[in-house]
């Protein structure tokens, strides 16, 4: 199963079920996950983790 397939299936779910309120939550979680992954090996990591 490709990542593109998962995104497309999620988009279809949001369109059919009219669950538009889930979109900001999903975007926030993806951005937060990306931030944690990108700063994992840097000197900023302790400061990022201290925020949460």
Secondary structure per residue as TSV (DSSP state, phi and psi in degrees):
chain	resnum	aa	ss	phi	psi
A	1	X	-	360.0	123.8
A	2	X	-	-85.7	161.4
A	3	X	H	-66.4	-35.0
A	4	X	H	-63.9	-35.9
A	5	X	H	-65.0	-39.6
A	6	X	H	-66.1	-43.1
A	7	X	H	-64.2	-43.3
A	8	X	H	-65.1	-39.8
A	9	X	H	-66.0	-39.6
A	10	X	H	-64.1	-42.2
A	11	X	H	-62.3	-42.8
A	12	X	H	-62.7	-40.4
A	13	X	H	-60.8	-45.6
A	14	X	H	-64.0	-38.7
A	15	X	H	-69.4	-46.1
A	16	X	H	-71.8	-44.5
A	17	X	H	-85.7	-6.8
A	18	X	T	58.4	43.7
A	19	X	-	-100.3	54.9
A	20	X	T	-65.7	-22.3
A	21	X	H	-68.6	-17.7
A	22	X	H	-76.7	-22.8
A	23	X	H	-59.7	-48.0
A	24	X	H	-63.1	-34.2
A	25	X	H	-66.7	-45.1
A	26	X	H	-64.0	-44.0
A	27	X	H	-62.3	-41.2
A	28	X	H	-63.2	-43.1
A	29	X	H	-66.0	-38.1
A	30	X	H	-66.6	-43.8
A	31	X	H	-64.9	-41.1
A	32	X	H	-64.4	-42.4
A	33	X	H	-63.3	-42.0
A	34	X	H	-63.3	-40.5
A	35	X	H	-63.1	-42.4
A	36	X	H	-66.4	-40.8
A	37	X	H	-66.5	-42.8
A	38	X	H	-69.1	-31.8
A	39	X	T	-99.0	9.9
A	40	X	T	-59.9	-42.3
A	41	X	T	-102.4	10.3
A	42	X	S	-101.2	174.9
A	43	X	T	-75.5	-12.1
A	44	X	T	-80.9	-13.6
A	45	X	H	-53.9	-46.3
A	46	X	H	-61.8	-32.0
A	47	X	H	-74.3	-37.9
A	48	X	H	-64.5	-45.6
A	49	X	H	-68.2	-28.0
A	50	X	H	-70.2	-25.8
A	51	X	H	-64.8	-37.6
A	52	X	-	-98.2	360.0
